[in-house]
Amino acid sequence: MEGQRQESHATLTLAQAHFNNGEYAEAEALYSAYIRRCACAASSDESPGRIF
């Protein structure tokens, strides 16, 4: 699960970099993919950002 957290963090970091550069479509695609992954993981009770 640690790899999923690192991948999630990398995805969010990249999305923020695109946003900061004014590349909004790219940022939106990455944020949307992250949200979909979280929603799917939550429905299977395996959230990638789960703390406990």
C-alpha positions in Angstrom: 0.0 0.0 0.0 3.0 2.3 0.5 3.6 2.3 -3.3 0.0 3.5 -3.8 0.6 6.4 -1.5 3.8 7.4 -3.2 2.0 7.2 -6.6 -0.9 9.2 -5.3 1.4 11.9 -4.0 3.3 12.0 -7.3 0.1 12.3 -9.2 -1.1 15.2 -7.1 2.3 16.9 -7.3 2.3 16.6 -11.0 -1.2 17.9 -11.3 -0.3 20.9 -9.1 2.7 21.6 -11.3 0.5 21.6 -14.4 -2.0 23.9 -12.7 0.7 26.3 -11.6 2.0 26.5 -15.3 -1.5 27.3 -16.5 -1.9 23.8 -18.1 -5.4 23.4 -16.7 -6.6 20.6 -19.0 -3.6 18.4 -18.0 -4.1 19.3 -14.3 -7.8 18.5 -14.5 -7.2 15.1 -16.1 -4.7 14.1 -13.3 -7.0 15.4 -10.5 -9.9 13.6 -12.1 -8.0 10.3 -12.3 -6.9 10.7 -8.7 -10.5 11.2 -7.6 -11.7 8.2 -9.6 -9.0 6.1 -8.0 -10.0 7.2 -4.5 -13.7 6.6 -5.2 -13.0 3.1 -6.5 -10.7 2.3 -3.6 -13.3 3.7 -1.1 -16.0 1.5 -2.6 -13.7 -1.5 -2.1 -12.6 -0.2 1.3 -8.9 0.1 0.2 -8.4 3.9 0.1 -4.9 4.8 -1.2 -4.6 7.6 1.3 -5.9 5.7 4.3 -4.1 6.5 7.5 -5.2 3.7 9.8 
